[in-house]
Amino acid sequence: MWTVRDAASVEKQHKAVVAAVCDEFQSHGRNTARAMGHPDLKILVFPYPLESRDEADLLRIAEEFYPKFIELIGAVRP
């Protein structure tokens, strides 16, 4: 859960941040964020597992999740 801990540290600095975790670790990530005092930490949840997927599937996932990331981070998509 270092991703969540790092994201909480960035958020503490009042900077936009999104933690990315796989759905297998979603509950643990949200519990970690809450325990660190960041219950509203933005978390983007990817399907699990990622490492065993082929390149085409990973590209499809990236295309699907990129707009979600942009929305969570609060950026305006060109």
N, C-alpha and C positions, 0 to 999 in steps of 0.2 A: 504494500500500500504506500510505497514511497511516492508514487505519482500523486496520490491524494495529499500526502503530507507536504510535498513540494508545492502543489497548487494552493494549499491553504496558506503556506508561507508567502507566496506571491500575492494572494488576495489580501493578506494582512498589510501589505504595502500599498493597498488601494489600487492595484493594477488588474486589468481584465485577465481572466484565466479560466481555462476549462480543463478539467482532469479527464483523461480518456482511460476507461477501464473496459474489460470484457464482461459480458453479462454474468459470467461465473463468479465475478468478484464485486458485483454491483452492491449487494447488501453490505458486505464488509467495507467497501469504499464509503458508502453513505454513513455507516456507523463510525468509521474513523473520522470523517469530516465533522460529524456531530460531536464526537468526543473532543475534538480539537477546537470546538467553539465556532465551527463554520457549517451550521446545519443547512445553509442555502447554497453551498458550494456547487457550482455548475459542473455536472458530470455527464460526459458523452459516453453512452454505453454501446460498445461494439459486440457483434456476435462472437461466440467462443466455439472452437479455437480459431485463431487467425493463422498460426504458424504452419498448419497443415494444408492450407488452401493454396490452390494454384494461382498464377499471376492474373488470369482473367477474372477469377472470383474476387481477388483482392482489389482489382481496379473497379469492379462493379460496386464493391462495398465502399471504396473511397468516393466514388461519384455519388452514392446514396447519402453518405454521412457528411460530406463537405458542406452542403447547405445547412445541415443541422448544427455543425460546428460554428459556421458564420453567424447563425442566429443566436446561439448561446453566448458567443464572445461579444456580440453586440456590434459587429462590423456591418458595413453596408456592402453588399455584393455588387460588383460592377456589372 
